[in-house]
Amino acid sequence: MTTSTEMETNSAAKEVTPFRLDLPVPVLAKIDSFGAAFALAQEIAETVGQKVVFSDELGDGFVGLDRNGKRELLGKRFVMISANFGHDEATQSDFVVCRVVTVDDKKYRFADGSTGVYAQIRAMVDDKGGFVPIVANKGLRVSEYTTQDAEGKTIKASTFYIDESVDD
């Protein structure tokens, strides 16, 4: 096993020691099970005075929802704790990534670039001068409709909105 370190200085004048590991082919070839890989991972981490990092230690703990996964938030009360805007160069479209915590203590992350959630958050941010957390008492709602795809074929589509309705 060959390791190399390189000392660098960052803008805050702190020393950073990146760790690079090159495992020889014979070492890689001997890995024949999850257990063997895990043992090797522990050995590698120990050589630099660390412990193996488990995946639940990475990221922010919010579960990503795809377009259909947003249905999990239909009618479910949540707090939107953050919203970050982005731009997709490939499609030349804007979007927002929202992080929400539901009334049943689940943490979700979803993206939206529609006339629904994206437009609602964009309007609020423009009006208030920045993002302010949102309590969505009725969660999301959805509008279902048909439209034409790029080839002119009729398809089903959905737009999700933060439910702004109020009870009488």
DRENSENU-317725 format. One record per residue (C-alpha): z, x, y; residue in three letters; chain. Coordinates in steps of 0.05 Angstrom, whole numbers. Example, Ala and Ser with C-alpha at 12.3 -4.5 7.8 and 13.67 -1.06 7.14 Angstrom:
<atoms>
<atom z="156" x="246" y="-90" marmi="ALA" fiza="A"/>
<atom z="143" x="273" y="-21" marmi="SER" fiza="A"/>
</atoms>
This chain:
<atoms>
<atom z="0" x="0" y="0" marmi="MET" fiza="A"/>
<atom z="-21" x="29" y="67" marmi="THR" fiza="A"/>
<atom z="10" x="8" y="132" marmi="THR" fiza="A"/>
<atom z="-3" x="30" y="202" marmi="SER" fiza="A"/>
<atom z="29" x="13" y="268" marmi="THR" fiza="A"/>
<atom z="5" x="23" y="338" marmi="GLU" fiza="A"/>
<atom z="49" x="23" y="399" marmi="MET" fiza="A"/>
<atom z="23" x="-17" y="458" marmi="GLU" fiza="A"/>
<atom z="53" x="-39" y="524" marmi="THR" fiza="A"/>
<atom z="43" x="-110" y="550" marmi="ASN" fiza="A"/>
<atom z="43" x="-134" y="622" marmi="SER" fiza="A"/>
<atom z="118" x="-145" y="622" marmi="ALA" fiza="A"/>
<atom z="129" x="-72" y="602" marmi="ALA" fiza="A"/>
<atom z="158" x="-91" y="534" marmi="LYS" fiza="A"/>
<atom z="139" x="-50" y="474" marmi="GLU" fiza="A"/>
<atom z="99" x="-87" y="422" marmi="VAL" fiza="A"/>
<atom z="88" x="-60" y="353" marmi="THR" fiza="A"/>
<atom z="32" x="-96" y="317" marmi="PRO" fiza="A"/>
<atom z="34" x="-90" y="242" marmi="PHE" fiza="A"/>
<atom z="-29" x="-80" y="202" marmi="ARG" fiza="A"/>
<atom z="-31" x="-81" y="127" marmi="LEU" fiza="A"/>
<atom z="-87" x="-58" y="82" marmi="ASP" fiza="A"/>
<atom z="-74" x="-75" y="9" marmi="LEU" fiza="A"/>
<atom z="-113" x="-33" y="-40" marmi="PRO" fiza="A"/>
<atom z="-160" x="-70" y="-87" marmi="VAL" fiza="A"/>
<atom z="-118" x="-52" y="-149" marmi="PRO" fiza="A"/>
<atom z="-56" x="-85" y="-117" marmi="VAL" fiza="A"/>
<atom z="-97" x="-148" y="-100" marmi="LEU" fiza="A"/>
<atom z="-126" x="-149" y="-170" marmi="ALA" fiza="A"/>
<atom z="-57" x="-151" y="-201" marmi="LYS" fiza="A"/>
<atom z="-39" x="-217" y="-166" marmi="ILE" fiza="A"/>
<atom z="-44" x="-267" y="-222" marmi="ASP" fiza="A"/>
<atom z="1" x="-324" y="-200" marmi="SER" fiza="A"/>
<atom z="36" x="-357" y="-141" marmi="PHE" fiza="A"/>
<atom z="100" x="-322" y="-163" marmi="GLY" fiza="A"/>
<atom z="68" x="-254" y="-162" marmi="ALA" fiza="A"/>
<atom z="37" x="-268" y="-94" marmi="ALA" fiza="A"/>
<atom z="104" x="-292" y="-67" marmi="PHE" fiza="A"/>
<atom z="141" x="-230" y="-94" marmi="ALA" fiza="A"/>
<atom z="89" x="-185" y="-62" marmi="LEU" fiza="A"/>
<atom z="94" x="-223" y="4" marmi="ALA" fiza="A"/>
<atom z="170" x="-213" y="4" marmi="GLN" fiza="A"/>
<atom z="161" x="-139" y="-11" marmi="GLU" fiza="A"/>
<atom z="110" x="-131" y="46" marmi="ILE" fiza="A"/>
<atom z="155" x="-168" y="96" marmi="ALA" fiza="A"/>
<atom z="215" x="-125" y="76" marmi="GLU" fiza="A"/>
<atom z="177" x="-60" y="90" marmi="THR" fiza="A"/>
<atom z="175" x="-80" y="164" marmi="VAL" fiza="A"/>
<atom z="245" x="-107" y="165" marmi="GLY" fiza="A"/>
<atom z="224" x="-180" y="164" marmi="GLN" fiza="A"/>
<atom z="227" x="-240" y="119" marmi="LYS" fiza="A"/>
<atom z="169" x="-282" y="94" marmi="VAL" fiza="A"/>
<atom z="150" x="-336" y="144" marmi="VAL" fiza="A"/>
<atom z="146" x="-406" y="115" marmi="PHE" fiza="A"/>
<atom z="94" x="-454" y="142" marmi="SER" fiza="A"/>
<atom z="145" x="-503" y="169" marmi="ASP" fiza="A"/>
<atom z="167" x="-447" y="217" marmi="GLU" fiza="A"/>
<atom z="97" x="-446" y="248" marmi="LEU" fiza="A"/>
<atom z="71" x="-494" y="299" marmi="GLY" fiza="A"/>
<atom z="108" x="-548" y="336" marmi="ASP" fiza="A"/>
<atom z="127" x="-595" y="279" marmi="GLY" fiza="A"/>
<atom z="80" x="-650" y="300" marmi="PHE" fiza="A"/>
<atom z="34" x="-678" y="246" marmi="VAL" fiza="A"/>
<atom z="-39" x="-683" y="266" marmi="GLY" fiza="A"/>
<atom z="-71" x="-751" y="262" marmi="LEU" fiza="A"/>
<atom z="-147" x="-760" y="257" marmi="ASP" fiza="A"/>
<atom z="-184" x="-818" y="288" marmi="ARG" fiza="A"/>
<atom z="-164" x="-866" y="233" marmi="ASN" fiza="A"/>
<atom z="-94" x="-837" y="230" marmi="GLY" fiza="A"/>
<atom z="-81" x="-865" y="300" marmi="LYS" fiza="A"/>
<atom z="-75" x="-932" y="264" marmi="ARG" fiza="A"/>
<atom z="-5" x="-908" y="244" marmi="GLU" fiza="A"/>
<atom z="13" x="-919" y="317" marmi="LEU" fiza="A"/>
<atom z="-13" x="-991" y="324" marmi="LEU" fiza="A"/>
<atom z="44" x="-1034" y="348" marmi="GLY" fiza="A"/>
<atom z="95" x="-978" y="337" marmi="LYS" fiza="A"/>
<atom z="140" x="-959" y="395" marmi="ARG" fiza="A"/>
<atom z="136" x="-886" y="414" marmi="PHE" fiza="A"/>
<atom z="150" x="-836" y="469" marmi="VAL" fiza="A"/>
<atom z="91" x="-793" y="490" marmi="MET" fiza="A"/>
<atom z="125" x="-728" y="506" marmi="ILE" fiza="A"/>
<atom z="64" x="-687" y="526" marmi="SER" fiza="A"/>
<atom z="-10" x="-693" y="540" marmi="ALA" fiza="A"/>
<atom z="-56" x="-633" y="549" marmi="ASN" fiza="A"/>
<atom z="-128" x="-639" y="572" marmi="PHE" fiza="A"/>
<atom z="-185" x="-599" y="541" marmi="GLY" fiza="A"/>
<atom z="-260" x="-595" y="543" marmi="HIS" fiza="A"/>
<atom z="-307" x="-588" y="484" marmi="ASP" fiza="A"/>
<atom z="-365" x="-543" y="505" marmi="GLU" fiza="A"/>
<atom z="-407" x="-564" y="444" marmi="ALA" fiza="A"/>
<atom z="-407" x="-638" y="462" marmi="THR" fiza="A"/>
<atom z="-394" x="-628" y="537" marmi="GLN" fiza="A"/>
<atom z="-337" x="-679" y="532" marmi="SER" fiza="A"/>
<atom z="-266" x="-681" y="557" marmi="ASP" fiza="A"/>
<atom z="-206" x="-701" y="514" marmi="PHE" fiza="A"/>
<atom z="-131" x="-704" y="514" marmi="VAL" fiza="A"/>
<atom z="-83" x="-680" y="460" marmi="VAL" fiza="A"/>
<atom z="-20" x="-724" y="458" marmi="CYS" fiza="A"/>
<atom z="46" x="-711" y="424" marmi="ARG" fiza="A"/>
<atom z="88" x="-772" y="408" marmi="VAL" fiza="A"/>
<atom z="154" x="-787" y="374" marmi="VAL" fiza="A"/>
<atom z="158" x="-856" y="342" marmi="THR" fiza="A"/>
<atom z="217" x="-903" y="339" marmi="VAL" fiza="A"/>
<atom z="225" x="-884" y="265" marmi="ASP" fiza="A"/>
<atom z="232" x="-810" y="285" marmi="ASP" fiza="A"/>
<atom z="162" x="-786" y="263" marmi="LYS" fiza="A"/>
<atom z="127" x="-734" y="305" marmi="LYS" fiza="A"/>
<atom z="51" x="-740" y="313" marmi="TYR" fiza="A"/>
<atom z="-4" x="-704" y="350" marmi="ARG" fiza="A"/>
<atom z="-72" x="-736" y="363" marmi="PHE" fiza="A"/>
<atom z="-133" x="-724" y="406" marmi="ALA" fiza="A"/>
<atom z="-172" x="-776" y="444" marmi="ASP" fiza="A"/>
<atom z="-234" x="-771" y="488" marmi="GLY" fiza="A"/>
<atom z="-250" x="-844" y="496" marmi="SER" fiza="A"/>
<atom z="-249" x="-897" y="550" marmi="THR" fiza="A"/>
<atom z="-182" x="-916" y="519" marmi="GLY" fiza="A"/>
<atom z="-123" x="-868" y="514" marmi="VAL" fiza="A"/>
<atom z="-159" x="-810" y="548" marmi="TYR" fiza="A"/>
<atom z="-179" x="-853" y="607" marmi="ALA" fiza="A"/>
<atom z="-109" x="-883" y="613" marmi="GLN" fiza="A"/>
<atom z="-75" x="-815" y="613" marmi="ILE" fiza="A"/>
<atom z="-127" x="-785" y="660" marmi="ARG" fiza="A"/>
<atom z="-116" x="-842" y="710" marmi="ALA" fiza="A"/>
<atom z="-40" x="-835" y="706" marmi="MET" fiza="A"/>
<atom z="-43" x="-760" y="716" marmi="VAL" fiza="A"/>
<atom z="-90" x="-767" y="775" marmi="ASP" fiza="A"/>
<atom z="-45" x="-821" y="806" marmi="ASP" fiza="A"/>
<atom z="21" x="-785" y="796" marmi="LYS" fiza="A"/>
<atom z="-3" x="-714" y="806" marmi="GLY" fiza="A"/>
<atom z="15" x="-692" y="736" marmi="GLY" fiza="A"/>
<atom z="36" x="-716" y="668" marmi="PHE" fiza="A"/>
<atom z="99" x="-759" y="663" marmi="VAL" fiza="A"/>
<atom z="126" x="-778" y="594" marmi="PRO" fiza="A"/>
<atom z="107" x="-848" y="572" marmi="ILE" fiza="A"/>
<atom z="148" x="-898" y="532" marmi="VAL" fiza="A"/>
<atom z="97" x="-942" y="497" marmi="ALA" fiza="A"/>
<atom z="139" x="-1002" y="478" marmi="ASN" fiza="A"/>
<atom z="82" x="-1032" y="437" marmi="LYS" fiza="A"/>
<atom z="50" x="-968" y="413" marmi="GLY" fiza="A"/>
<atom z="-25" x="-967" y="410" marmi="LEU" fiza="A"/>
<atom z="-75" x="-1024" y="405" marmi="ARG" fiza="A"/>
<atom z="-146" x="-1019" y="381" marmi="VAL" fiza="A"/>
<atom z="-212" x="-1051" y="401" marmi="SER" fiza="A"/>
<atom z="-262" x="-1058" y="343" marmi="GLU" fiza="A"/>
<atom z="-336" x="-1067" y="358" marmi="TYR" fiza="A"/>
<atom z="-406" x="-1048" y="334" marmi="THR" fiza="A"/>
<atom z="-451" x="-999" y="370" marmi="THR" fiza="A"/>
<atom z="-513" x="-957" y="357" marmi="GLN" fiza="A"/>
<atom z="-510" x="-886" y="330" marmi="ASP" fiza="A"/>
<atom z="-558" x="-831" y="351" marmi="ALA" fiza="A"/>
<atom z="-611" x="-856" y="302" marmi="GLU" fiza="A"/>
<atom z="-605" x="-928" y="328" marmi="GLY" fiza="A"/>
<atom z="-567" x="-952" y="267" marmi="LYS" fiza="A"/>
<atom z="-513" x="-1004" y="278" marmi="THR" fiza="A"/>
<atom z="-444" x="-977" y="262" marmi="ILE" fiza="A"/>
<atom z="-372" x="-1000" y="269" marmi="LYS" fiza="A"/>
<atom z="-331" x="-965" y="322" marmi="ALA" fiza="A"/>
<atom z="-259" x="-966" y="349" marmi="SER" fiza="A"/>
<atom z="-227" x="-948" y="415" marmi="THR" fiza="A"/>
<atom z="-152" x="-938" y="417" marmi="PHE" fiza="A"/>
<atom z="-110" x="-955" y="479" marmi="TYR" fiza="A"/>
<atom z="-37" x="-950" y="497" marmi="ILE" fiza="A"/>
<atom z="-16" x="-1023" y="493" marmi="ASP" fiza="A"/>
<atom z="2" x="-1043" y="564" marmi="GLU" fiza="A"/>
<atom z="15" x="-1116" y="549" marmi="SER" fiza="A"/>
<atom z="80" x="-1147" y="569" marmi="VAL" fiza="A"/>
<atom z="118" x="-1204" y="536" marmi="ASP" fiza="A"/>
<atom z="125" x="-1269" y="573" marmi="ASP" fiza="A"/>
</atoms>
